[in-house]
């Protein structure tokens, strides 16, 4: 990768969903020996610890159509500052979630860093879900189903307008890969957004290599680089059982590795996050171990 230093930033946020446990995701990834395994690739690794996150039991949920949105925005603002600081120091930020709500903060920090240089970024979103609900369309009011909408400038105002401006990434440079579970009220929002969405049918028919080539081209077109947001439910639950919202029929073990290897080969990735690892429902931490394997593929580990 172009950057030789990695800044690991934990974001143990679970305010965006009802199922508990993803707040322990950063610890599970560290238990899987993330830091030493990344360092073995030749990187200088700095672990910046975890950002502070409030516990939901201590606070009212607020508006039922966007639960805990204010607290999530507060945590995401802190995370955005840390991510921007890492980039300013020449590091590649590696964010460990937490539920996918943390992406609002990660992408805001990356966007803000490059915006100050009059540059923009692209986004590759590996996920079983579109995460493009808004408070009006969400059947649950859980914000972890809204982060991509917020990143594109829609959703709860305190999240969609984080850092004082709207869309952090252009829809024309945004790609979702692995879709297989989209809410009925969310489907028209995905179709009309301008985002390029590849479903699992696309992967079946076209093959992952072709899909990834197109995705990298879209995310890189006219941008300073791309942010990779990896929700571990992109992978099939047979390989990644310990995730926030598992959905059958996901990417295989080798498909997931190929996706990360191709992103690394592009030399376009400027930041990365891994979210929705839930050790409470995992099997001997193997989802976290798989996540670390994928991080290593994204950072340059090769078979030969």
C-alpha positions in Angstrom: 0.0 0.0 0.0 1.1 3.6 -0.6 1.1 4.3 3.2 3.6 2.5 5.5 1.9 3.4 8.8 -1.4 2.0 10.0 -3.5 3.7 12.7 -5.9 1.3 14.4 -9.0 3.0 15.8 -11.6 1.2 17.8 -15.2 2.3 17.6 -17.2 0.1 20.0 -20.6 1.5 19.1 -23.7 -0.6 19.3 -26.3 2.1 19.6 -27.5 1.6 16.0 -29.1 -1.8 16.5 -31.1 -3.9 19.0 -28.9 -7.0 19.1 -26.1 -6.5 21.7 -22.5 -7.6 21.3 -21.0 -5.7 18.4 -19.5 -3.2 20.9 -17.0 -6.0 21.7 -16.0 -6.3 18.0 -12.8 -4.2 18.4 -11.7 -6.4 21.3 -12.4 -9.6 19.4 -10.3 -8.4 16.4 -7.4 -7.5 18.8 -7.8 -10.9 20.5 -7.3 -12.4 17.0 -3.8 -10.8 17.1 -4.7 -8.1 14.6 -1.8 -5.7 15.5 1.0 -8.3 15.3 -0.4 -9.8 12.1 -0.6 -6.5 10.3 2.9 -5.6 11.6 4.2 -8.9 10.1 3.5 -7.4 6.6 6.1 -4.7 7.2 3.8 -1.9 8.4 4.4 0.4 11.4 1.3 -0.2 13.5 0.0 2.3 16.0 -3.1 1.3 18.1 -4.9 4.5 19.0 -7.3 2.7 21.3 -11.1 3.1 21.3 -13.1 6.3 21.0 -15.5 6.9 24.0 -19.1 5.6 23.3 -22.1 6.0 25.6 -24.0 2.9 26.9 -27.6 2.8 25.7 -28.9 1.8 29.1 -27.9 5.2 30.5 -29.9 7.2 27.9 -33.4 7.4 26.4 -33.5 6.2 22.8 -35.1 9.5 21.6 -37.0 9.6 18.3 -38.2 6.0 17.6 -37.7 6.5 13.8 -33.9 7.1 14.4 -33.0 5.6 17.8 -30.1 7.2 19.6 -29.2 9.4 16.6 -27.8 12.2 18.8 -25.5 9.9 20.7 -24.4 8.2 17.5 -23.7 11.5 15.9 -21.6 12.5 18.9 -19.5 9.3 18.7 -19.2 9.7 14.9 -17.9 13.3 15.3 -15.2 12.1 17.6 -14.3 9.2 15.2 -14.2 11.6 12.2 -11.6 13.7 14.0 -9.4 10.7 14.8 -9.6 9.5 11.2 -8.8 12.9 9.8 -5.9 13.2 12.2 -4.5 9.8 11.1 -4.6 10.7 7.4 -3.0 14.1 8.2 -0.1 12.2 9.8 0.3 10.1 6.6 -1.3 6.9 8.2 -3.9 4.6 6.8 -6.8 4.6 9.3 -8.1 1.1 10.1 -11.4 1.5 12.0 -12.8 -1.4 14.0 -16.6 -1.4 14.6 -19.1 -1.6 16.3 -22.2 -1.6 14.2 -22.2 0.0 10.7 -23.3 3.3 12.0 -19.6 4.1 12.7 -19.2 4.4 8.9 -20.8 7.8 9.1 -17.9 9.0 11.2 -15.2 7.2 9.3 -16.2 8.4 5.9 -16.8 11.9 7.2 -13.2 12.0 8.5 -11.8 10.7 5.3 -13.9 13.1 3.2 -13.1 16.1 5.3 -9.3 15.4 5.0 -9.4 15.3 1.2 -12.0 18.1 0.9 -9.5 20.4 2.5 -7.3 19.6 -0.4 -10.1 20.1 -2.9 -10.2 16.4 -3.6 -13.0 13.8 -3.3 -13.1 10.1 -2.4 -14.9 7.0 -3.7 -16.6 4.3 -1.6 -16.8 0.6 -1.9 -19.4 -0.9 0.5 -19.2 -4.7 1.0 -22.5 -5.6 2.6 -25.5 -7.9 2.5 -27.6 -4.8 3.2 -27.9 -1.5 1.4 -28.0 0.6 4.6 -29.9 3.3 2.7 -33.0 3.6 4.9 -34.1 6.9 6.2 -36.2 7.6 9.3 -39.2 7.7 7.1 -38.6 4.3 5.4 -37.0 2.3 8.2 -39.2 -0.4 9.6 -37.1 -0.5 12.9 -35.7 3.0 13.4 -32.2 1.4 13.9 -29.5 3.7 12.6 -27.2 0.9 11.5 -29.6 0.5 8.5 -29.1 4.2 7.6 -25.4 5.0 7.4 -24.9 4.9 3.6 -28.0 7.2 3.2 -26.4 9.6 5.7 -23.0 9.5 3.9 -24.9 10.5 0.7 -26.6 13.4 2.5 -29.9 11.9 3.6 -31.2 10.6 6.9 -31.2 12.1 10.4 -29.9 15.7 10.1 -27.3 15.4 12.8 -25.7 12.5 10.9 -26.4 13.5 7.3 -24.9 16.9 8.1 -22.0 15.8 10.3 -19.0 18.2 10.2 -21.3 20.9 8.8 -21.8 19.7 5.3 -23.9 17.2 3.4 -22.9 14.4 1.1 -19.5 13.1 2.0 -19.2 11.0 -1.2 -20.8 11.3 -4.6 -23.3 8.6 -5.5 -21.5 8.4 -8.8 -18.4 7.1 -7.0 -20.2 4.8 -4.6 -20.6 1.0 -5.1 -22.4 -1.6 -3.0 -21.4 -5.2 -3.5 -23.1 -8.3 -2.1 -26.7 -7.1 -1.7 -29.2 -9.8 -0.8 -31.4 -8.4 1.9 -33.1 -5.0 1.2 -36.2 -3.7 2.8 -39.2 -3.2 0.5 -39.4 0.5 1.4 -35.6 0.9 0.8 -35.5 -0.6 -2.7 -36.7 2.5 -4.6 -34.2 4.6 -2.6 -31.3 2.4 -3.7 -32.6 2.3 -7.3 -33.0 6.1 -7.5 -29.8 7.1 -5.7 -27.3 6.9 -8.5 -25.3 4.3 -6.5 -24.0 1.3 -8.4 -25.4 -1.7 -6.6 -24.2 -5.3 -7.3 -26.5 -8.0 -5.9 -25.4 -11.6 -5.2 -27.1 -12.4 -8.5 -24.7 -10.1 -10.2 -21.8 -11.9 -8.5 -23.2 -15.3 -9.5 -23.8 -14.3 -13.2 -20.7 -12.1 -13.8 -18.2 -13.5 -11.3 -16.5 -11.5 -8.5 -13.5 -10.5 -10.5 -15.5 -8.7 -13.2 -17.7 -7.0 -10.5 -14.6 -5.8 -8.5 -12.9 -4.5 -11.6 -16.0 -2.3 -12.4 -16.4 -1.3 -8.7 -12.8 -0.1 -8.4 -13.1 1.8 -11.7 -16.2 3.6 -10.5 -14.9 4.4 -7.0 -11.6 5.6 -8.5 -13.0 7.8 -11.3 -11.8 11.3 -10.6 -11.1 10.6 -6.9 -8.0 10.8 -4.7 -8.7 7.2 -3.6 -11.4 5.0 -2.1 -12.6 4.0 1.3 -13.4 0.4 1.9 -16.3 -0.4 4.3 -16.5 -4.1 5.1 -19.5 -5.4 6.9 -18.7 -9.0 7.8 -22.2 -10.0 6.8 -21.0 -9.6 3.2 -19.6 -13.1 3.8 -21.7 -16.2 4.1 -22.6 -17.1 7.7 -21.0 -20.5 7.2 -17.7 -18.7 7.3 -18.7 -15.7 9.4 -21.4 -16.7 11.9 -20.7 -14.0 14.4 -22.1 -10.9 12.8 -24.8 -8.4 13.7 -27.3 -9.4 11.0 -26.4 -12.7 9.3 -28.0 -13.5 5.9 -27.6 -16.8 4.0 -26.0 -16.9 0.6 -23.2 -14.4 1.0 -19.7 -14.3 -0.5 -17.6 -17.4 -0.1 -14.3 -17.5 1.8 -12.3 -17.2 -1.4 -14.6 -14.6 -3.0 -14.1 -12.4 0.0 -10.3 -12.7 -0.1 -10.3 -12.0 -3.8 -12.3 -8.8 -3.3 -9.8 -7.6 -0.7 -6.8 -8.7 -2.8 -8.1 -6.8 -5.8 -8.6 -3.6 -3.8 -5.1 -3.9 -2.5 -3.7 -4.4 -6.0 -5.5 -1.3 -7.2 -3.4 0.8 -4.8 -6.3 3.1 -4.4 -7.4 2.4 -0.9 -6.8 5.3 1.5 -8.8 4.0 4.5 -10.6 0.9 5.7 -13.1 -0.2 8.3 -14.4 -3.6 9.4 -17.8 -3.7 11.2 -20.5 -5.9 12.7 -18.3 -8.5 14.3 -20.3 -9.9 17.2 -18.4 -12.3 19.5 -21.5 -13.0 21.6 -22.9 -15.2 18.8 -19.6 -16.3 17.3 -17.9 -19.7 17.4 -14.5 -19.5 19.2 -13.8 -16.0 17.7 -13.6 -17.4 14.2 -15.5 -14.5 12.6 -13.0 -12.1 14.1 -10.1 -14.3 12.9 -11.6 -14.3 9.4 -12.0 -10.6 9.5 -8.3 -10.2 10.4 -7.4 -12.5 7.5 -9.4 -10.2 5.1 -7.7 -7.1 6.5 -4.3 -8.7 5.8 -5.4 -9.5 2.2 -6.5 -5.8 1.8 -3.1 -4.7 3.1 -1.0 -6.9 0.8 -0.7 -10.4 2.2 -0.2 -12.9 -0.7 -0.1 -16.7 -1.0 3.3 -16.5 -2.7 
